[in-house]
Amino acid sequence: MQLEQHIEELRMELHQAIDPAERRRIEIELELARAELAVIMAEQDGRISTEPPF
């Protein structure tokens, strides 16, 4: 899955980042990617619905 690969790449970038501003940017991007993956997994598992609530 591309998103999982992106997360791994971000983790590697974070490990190598020295600049605090760059580290924070990567941390935020990594957090967003992990949240997106969690939503996708929950939709696939049926824990949440993709249908609108109305």
Secondary structure, 3 states (H helix, E strand, C coil): CHHHHHHHHHHHHHHHCCCHHHHHHHHHHHHHHHHHHHHHHHHHHCCCCCCCCC
